[in-house]
Amino acid sequence: MSEPRGSDGPRVEGGAAHHAASGTRMVMLGQAGRLALQVLSVVILARLLSPTDYGLMALALTVVALGEVFRDFGLSTAAIQAPHITRAQQSNLLWINVGLGATLALIIVASAPLLHHLERYSPVVGLLQVLSVTFIINGVLAQYRADLSRRLRFGALAVSDVVGAAVGVASAIAAALAGAGVWALAVQQLAGVITTAALAILFAGWLPRWPDRSADVRPMVRFGVGMVGTQLLGYGNNYVDTYTVALRFGPVPLGLYDRAFQLLMQPLNQFLNPTTSVAVPLLSRLTPGGEEANRLLLRGQAALGYTLMAVAAFAAGAAPAIIALALGPRWSEAAPLFAVLACAGAVQALGYVSYWAFIARGLTTHLFRYSLFSIVVRVVCVVVGSFGGLIGVAIGFAVAPLIQLPLGIWVLSRHTPYPARALLVGAGRALTAAAVAAITTGAVQHATAAFSPVVQLVACGAAAVSAYGVVALVIPSVRRDLRGVAAFARRVLTRDRVHVA
């Protein structure tokens, strides 16, 4: 493969809106493809596999996610955030990630039998041993993804993600039809990550060099060390509910909770996570607090607030119909969980904006402190909520981001010149519109419950759109937000460079 001449990426000062639009267009197209594949996967696999299968895989993936924090060691983010990076430095970081991944795989293989003491979860042992291979593959993949992000090659990232997801879904369905049970989900993970890694290497167009001591990566490793602490706290923040359900209620309730969670959070994260790949490289190259950076941050918040939050509001109100259509009648107990978790997803979407700014400015120490408080809030909310059963866990999970969101913006305002007041007010408007839409949609779903799920969803969709229309008529600032989002969407779709106020 030929090696690109440079890896610092294009200059974006003065052209951030164009790069954001171009990157967002490719990200959204890719994630739309992955979303379609996920819907297909959910609809088919939920009818072939049981809640117990999903509960066992949920616990296995929770352990794998913890290993991924140490395997990555914050080095992919460090590579994206660094002002300059050479190919030799990228290769050194790649070998570090591979070494960490191989070490973790050995640890998992050696320690997985300890789970035999948890009788209800003994099948997880074999799953973990097989899935540990992904640590090595992701160790290779991490720096290639970081390189493509730095070079703003979002189309290549989108293609590798979509094709990888398609191969994973097809493999899982074939395995499930053959009677593989929970192992069909393991096949999906392995086939997907292997395909994604192969394509990312092909698109990047370079092969790693041997480790080179003259290529100093110590500054990036130090940055990564700061990120690991934050990512560990983020891991606890994200998985405290899974562990709580697993320990208190068992595999079947965990399977119900996991399907309700993943049915919503996977699509949201498929759009949220890649926005970081677009926003961080751009923000890191702009003057903090400058007009261009502030506009990008506020526009990003509005885009998340009136798109993903709107989808989450619709999902919260239409939960029974969505569960019936997507998972089938035997999963009906997941509907109230899905509704509550949709509320959590809506609020979490707005929190990503602060995260972008922290990472782009390299404020890992301050992000760590904020994350430390955030996990305390999440643990308290979830553990207290668990005394109310599964639905209590979901409510606790949803309450936590309502506390974390304003805190994150306040902490950001103390260490950066970004417009905290404008971010808080913008978040308030988006939350108000989403709440009205969710309540309206829920009322319509209840009124049409006697009809088929498809009819209910059509009615609920009309209700959600109407609710946003009414809010926009009543609140002029919401109208301005929607016009800005619409203008940005036109830019994304048409490659227009016209300024969006």
C-alpha positions in Angstrom: 0.0 0.0 0.0 1.2 3.5 -0.7 1.8 5.8 2.2 0.0 9.2 2.3 2.5 12.1 2.4 1.0 13.8 5.5 -1.2 12.8 8.4 -2.0 16.2 10.0 -5.2 16.6 8.1 -6.5 19.7 6.2 -6.6 23.1 7.7 -10.1 24.1 8.6 -10.0 27.6 10.1 -12.6 29.7 8.3 -14.1 26.7 6.6 -15.3 24.7 9.6 -18.9 24.9 8.5 -18.1 23.3 5.1 -16.0 20.5 6.7 -18.6 19.9 9.3 -21.3 19.7 6.7 -19.3 17.4 4.5 -18.2 15.2 7.4 -21.7 15.1 8.9 -23.2 14.1 5.5 -20.9 11.1 5.2 -21.3 10.2 8.9 -25.1 10.4 8.7 -25.3 8.3 5.5 -23.1 5.7 7.0 -25.0 5.6 10.2 -28.3 5.5 8.4 -27.1 2.3 6.7 -26.0 0.8 10.0 -29.3 1.8 11.5 -31.2 0.0 8.7 -29.1 -3.1 9.3 -29.6 -3.0 13.0 -33.4 -2.8 12.6 -33.3 -5.8 10.3 -31.1 -7.6 12.9 -33.4 -6.7 15.8 -36.6 -7.7 14.0 -35.2 -11.1 12.9 -32.9 -12.1 15.8 -35.5 -11.2 18.5 -37.7 -13.8 17.1 -35.0 -16.4 16.8 -33.2 -15.9 20.2 -34.5 -15.7 23.8 -34.2 -13.0 26.5 -31.7 -15.4 28.3 -29.5 -15.4 25.2 -29.4 -11.6 25.2 -28.9 -11.4 28.9 -25.8 -13.7 28.7 -24.4 -11.7 25.8 -25.1 -8.4 27.6 -23.0 -9.4 30.6 -20.2 -10.7 28.3 -20.1 -7.4 26.3 -20.0 -5.5 29.6 -16.8 -7.2 30.5 -15.4 -6.7 27.0 -16.2 -3.0 27.1 -14.2 -2.7 30.3 -11.3 -4.4 28.6 -11.6 -2.0 25.6 -11.0 1.0 27.9 -7.5 -0.4 28.8 -6.9 -1.8 25.3 -7.4 1.7 23.7 -5.7 3.5 26.6 -7.0 6.8 25.2 -4.4 6.6 22.4 -6.9 6.8 19.5 -8.3 10.0 21.0 -4.8 11.3 21.6 -3.9 10.6 18.0 -7.0 12.5 16.7 -6.4 15.4 19.1 -2.7 15.9 18.5 -1.8 18.9 16.4 0.8 17.0 14.5 1.6 13.2 14.2 4.0 11.3 12.0 3.6 7.9 10.4 6.2 6.5 12.8 4.3 7.8 15.8 1.1 6.3 14.5 2.9 2.9 14.1 4.3 3.1 17.6 0.8 3.8 19.0 -0.6 0.9 16.9 1.9 -1.5 18.4 1.1 -0.3 21.9 -2.6 -0.9 21.3 -1.9 -4.4 19.9 0.3 -5.3 22.8 -2.3 -4.1 25.3 -5.0 -6.0 23.3 -3.0 -9.3 23.4 -2.3 -8.9 27.1 -6.0 -8.4 27.8 -7.0 -11.4 25.7 -4.6 -13.6 27.7 -6.0 -12.2 31.0 -9.6 -12.8 29.9 -8.8 -16.4 28.7 -7.1 -17.1 32.0 -9.6 -15.5 34.4 -12.9 -16.2 32.6 -13.4 -19.5 34.5 -13.8 -17.4 37.7 -17.3 -16.7 36.4 -18.1 -20.4 36.9 -18.8 -19.4 40.6 -21.7 -17.4 39.3 -23.9 -20.3 38.5 -26.6 -18.3 36.6 -23.9 -16.9 34.3 -21.5 -19.8 33.7 -22.2 -19.9 29.9 -20.6 -16.4 29.8 -17.1 -18.0 30.3 -16.9 -19.4 26.7 -18.3 -16.2 25.2 -15.6 -14.1 26.9 -12.9 -16.4 25.8 -14.0 -16.2 22.1 -14.7 -12.5 22.2 -11.3 -11.7 23.7 -9.9 -12.0 20.1 -11.6 -8.6 19.4 -9.1 -6.9 21.7 -6.3 -7.7 19.3 -8.3 -6.8 16.2 -9.4 -3.5 17.7 -5.8 -2.9 18.7 -5.0 -2.9 15.0 -8.1 -1.0 14.0 -7.8 1.9 16.5 -5.0 3.9 14.8 -6.4 3.4 11.3 -9.7 4.9 12.4 -7.9 7.7 14.1 -5.9 8.4 11.0 -9.0 8.4 8.7 -10.6 10.8 11.2 -7.6 13.2 11.2 -7.7 13.3 7.4 -11.4 13.9 7.6 -12.0 10.8 5.4 -15.4 10.2 6.9 -16.7 8.4 3.8 -14.1 5.7 4.2 -15.1 5.3 7.9 -18.7 5.1 6.9 -18.2 2.4 4.3 -16.1 0.3 6.6 -18.6 0.6 9.4 -21.6 -0.2 7.2 -20.0 -3.2 5.4 -18.7 -4.5 8.7 -22.2 -4.2 10.2 -23.8 -5.9 7.2 -21.4 -8.9 7.4 -22.0 -9.2 11.1 -25.8 -9.1 10.8 -25.8 -11.7 8.0 -23.5 -14.0 9.9 -25.6 -13.7 13.0 -28.9 -14.5 11.2 -27.3 -17.5 9.5 -26.0 -18.8 12.8 -29.3 -18.3 14.6 -31.2 -20.1 11.9 -28.7 -23.0 12.3 -29.6 -23.1 16.0 -26.5 -21.5 17.4 -28.4 -19.7 20.1 -26.4 -17.1 22.0 -23.3 -18.0 19.9 -25.0 -16.2 16.9 -24.5 -13.0 18.8 -20.8 -13.8 19.3 -20.5 -14.5 15.6 -22.0 -11.1 14.8 -19.4 -9.4 16.9 -16.4 -11.2 15.4 -17.5 -11.1 11.8 -18.3 -7.4 12.1 -15.0 -6.2 13.7 -12.8 -8.3 11.3 -14.5 -6.9 8.2 -14.4 -3.3 9.6 -10.7 -3.6 10.4 -9.8 -5.0 7.0 -11.6 -2.2 5.2 -10.1 0.5 7.4 -6.6 -0.7 6.7 -7.4 -0.8 2.9 -8.8 2.7 2.9 -6.0 4.2 5.0 -3.5 3.0 2.5 -0.5 2.3 4.8 1.0 -0.5 6.8 2.6 -0.1 10.2 6.3 0.3 10.5 8.3 -1.6 13.1 8.5 0.2 16.5 10.8 3.2 16.4 12.2 4.7 19.6 13.1 8.0 17.8 9.4 8.6 17.2 8.4 10.0 20.6 4.8 9.2 21.6 5.2 10.1 25.3 3.1 13.2 25.1 0.3 11.2 23.5 0.7 8.4 26.1 0.4 11.0 28.9 -2.7 12.3 27.2 -4.0 8.8 27.0 -3.3 8.2 30.7 -5.6 11.1 31.5 -8.2 9.7 29.1 -8.2 6.2 30.7 -9.3 7.6 34.0 -12.1 9.5 32.4 -13.1 6.5 30.2 -13.1 4.2 33.2 -15.5 6.6 34.9 -17.5 6.8 31.7 -17.6 3.0 31.6 -19.0 2.9 35.1 -21.5 5.6 34.2 -22.7 3.6 31.2 -22.8 0.1 32.7 -23.8 0.5 36.4 -27.4 -0.3 35.4 -26.4 -3.5 33.6 -24.4 -4.7 36.6 -27.2 -3.8 38.9 -29.8 -5.7 36.9 -27.5 -8.7 36.4 -26.7 -9.0 40.2 -30.1 -8.3 41.5 -32.5 -9.8 39.0 -30.8 -12.5 36.8 -30.3 -13.3 33.1 -34.0 -13.1 31.9 -34.7 -9.6 33.3 -31.2 -8.6 32.1 -32.2 -9.7 28.6 -35.4 -7.7 28.7 -33.6 -4.6 30.0 -30.8 -5.0 27.5 -33.1 -5.3 24.5 -35.0 -2.2 25.6 -31.8 -0.4 26.2 -30.0 -1.5 23.0 -33.1 -1.0 20.8 -32.9 2.7 21.5 -29.3 3.4 22.6 -27.6 1.5 19.7 -29.3 3.7 17.0 -28.6 6.9 19.1 -25.0 5.9 19.7 -24.5 5.1 16.0 -25.2 8.7 15.3 -23.7 10.2 18.5 -20.3 8.5 18.6 -19.3 9.4 15.0 -20.2 13.0 15.5 -17.3 13.1 17.9 -15.0 12.0 15.1 -16.3 15.0 13.1 -16.5 17.6 15.8 -13.3 17.0 17.7 -10.8 17.3 14.8 -12.6 20.5 13.7 -12.8 22.1 17.2 -9.2 21.2 18.0 -8.1 23.3 14.9 -10.2 26.3 15.8 -9.6 29.2 18.2 -11.4 28.4 21.5 -14.2 30.8 22.1 -13.8 32.3 18.6 -16.8 33.0 16.4 -16.2 29.9 14.2 -15.8 27.6 17.2 -18.8 28.9 19.1 -21.0 28.7 16.0 -19.9 25.1 15.4 -20.6 24.1 19.0 -24.0 25.8 19.2 -25.0 24.5 15.8 -24.0 21.0 16.8 -26.1 21.2 20.0 -29.1 22.4 18.0 -28.6 19.6 15.4 -28.6 17.0 18.2 -31.4 18.6 20.1 -33.9 18.8 17.2 -33.0 15.5 15.4 -31.9 12.8 17.8 -33.8 14.2 20.7 -36.9 14.4 18.6 -36.5 10.7 17.6 -36.1 9.8 21.3 -39.2 11.8 22.2 -41.2 10.0 19.6 -39.8 6.6 20.8 -40.8 7.4 24.4 -44.3 8.1 23.5 -44.7 5.3 21.0 -42.9 2.6 23.0 -45.6 -0.1 23.1 -46.1 0.0 19.4 -42.3 0.0 18.7 -41.7 -3.0 20.9 -44.6 -4.9 19.4 -43.4 -4.3 15.9 -39.7 -4.7 16.4 -39.4 -7.5 18.9 -42.8 -9.2 18.9 -45.4 -10.0 21.6 -43.2 -12.0 24.0 -41.1 -8.9 24.6 -44.0 -6.7 25.7 -42.6 -6.3 29.2 -39.8 -4.3 27.7 -42.1 -1.4 26.5 -42.1 0.7 29.7 -38.4 0.2 30.1 -37.9 1.4 26.5 -40.1 4.5 27.1 -38.1 5.6 30.2 -34.7 4.8 28.6 -35.7 6.9 25.6 -36.0 9.9 27.9 -32.5 9.2 29.2 -31.2 9.0 25.6 -32.7 12.3 24.7 -30.9 14.1 27.5 -27.6 12.3 27.0 -27.5 13.4 23.4 -27.1 17.0 24.5 -24.3 16.1 26.8 -22.0 15.2 23.9 -21.5 18.8 23.1 -19.6 19.5 26.3 -17.6 16.3 25.8 -16.5 17.5 22.3 -15.2 20.7 23.8 -13.3 19.0 26.6 -11.5 16.6 24.3 -10.8 19.2 21.6 -9.0 21.4 24.2 -7.2 18.6 25.8 -8.8 19.2 29.2 -8.6 15.6 30.3 -7.9 16.4 34.0 -11.0 18.6 34.2 -13.0 16.0 32.2 -11.9 13.4 34.7 -13.1 15.4 37.7 -16.5 16.0 36.0 -16.8 12.3 35.1 -16.0 11.4 38.7 -18.9 13.4 39.9 -21.1 12.1 37.1 -20.6 8.5 38.0 -21.4 9.1 41.6 -24.7 10.7 40.5 -25.5 7.7 38.2 -24.6 5.1 40.7 -26.8 6.7 43.4 -29.7 7.2 41.0 -29.6 3.6 39.7 -29.0 1.8 43.0 -31.8 3.8 44.7 -34.0 3.1 41.7 -33.3 -0.6 41.8 -35.5 -0.9 44.9 -38.4 -0.2 42.5 -37.5 -3.2 40.3 -36.4 -3.1 36.6 -38.4 0.1 35.9 -36.8 1.7 38.9 -33.4 1.0 37.4 -34.5 2.7 34.2 -35.9 5.7 36.0 -32.6 6.1 37.9 -30.7 5.9 34.7 -32.8 8.6 33.2 -32.7 11.0 36.1 -28.9 11.0 36.2 -28.3 12.9 32.9 -30.7 15.6 34.0 -28.3 16.4 36.8 -25.1 15.8 34.7 -26.0 18.0 31.7 -26.0 21.5 33.4 -23.0 20.5 35.5 -21.0 19.6 32.5 -21.7 23.0 30.8 -20.9 24.8 34.1 -17.5 23.0 34.4 -16.8 23.8 30.8 -17.5 27.5 31.3 -14.9 27.6 34.1 -12.0 26.4 31.9 -12.9 27.5 28.4 -14.3 30.7 26.7 -17.2 28.7 25.1 -20.6 30.3 25.6 -22.1 28.5 28.6 -25.2 30.6 28.9 -26.1 30.1 25.3 -25.5 26.3 25.6 -27.7 26.1 28.7 -30.5 28.1 27.1 -30.3 26.1 23.9 -30.5 22.8 25.9 -33.5 24.1 27.7 -35.3 24.9 24.5 -34.6 21.5 23.0 -35.7 19.7 26.2 -38.9 21.7 26.3 -39.8 20.8 22.7 -38.9 17.1 23.3 -41.0 16.9 26.4 -44.1 18.3 24.7 -43.6 15.9 21.8 -43.2 12.9 24.1 -46.3 13.7 26.1 -48.4 14.3 22.9 -47.1 11.2 21.3 -47.8 9.1 24.4 -51.4 10.3 24.5 -52.0 9.5 20.8 -50.5 6.0 21.3 -52.8 5.3 24.2 -55.8 6.5 22.2 -54.9 4.3 19.2 -53.8 1.2 21.2 -56.6 -0.9 19.8 -55.2 -0.5 16.3 -52.2 -2.3 14.7 -48.7 -1.2 15.7 -48.2 0.3 12.2 -51.3 2.4 12.5 -50.2 3.5 16.0 -46.7 4.5 14.7 -48.1 6.6 11.8 -50.5 8.4 14.2 -47.7 8.9 16.7 -45.3 10.2 14.1 -47.9 12.8 13.0 -48.5 13.7 16.6 -44.7 14.3 17.2 -44.3 16.5 14.1 -47.4 18.5 15.1 -46.1 19.0 18.6 -42.9 20.4 17.4 -44.8 22.6 15.0 -46.9 24.0 17.8 -43.9 24.6 20.0 -42.1 26.4 17.2 -45.2 28.6 16.7 -45.3 29.5 20.4 -41.6 30.0 21.0 -39.8 32.2 18.4 -36.3 31.0 19.5 -37.3 27.4 18.7 -38.3 28.6 15.2 -34.8 30.1 14.8 -33.2 26.8 16.0 -35.2 24.8 13.6 -34.4 27.1 10.7 -30.7 26.8 11.6 -30.9 23.0 11.7 -32.8 22.9 8.4 -30.2 25.2 6.8 -27.4 23.0 8.1 -29.2 19.9 6.7 -29.5 21.6 3.3 -25.7 22.2 3.5 -25.1 18.6 4.4 -27.3 17.3 1.5 -26.3 19.8 -1.2 -22.7 20.7 -0.3 -23.8 24.3 -0.1 -21.3 26.7 1.4 -23.8 29.4 2.3 -23.3 30.9 5.8 -25.9 29.7 8.3 -26.6 32.3 11.0 
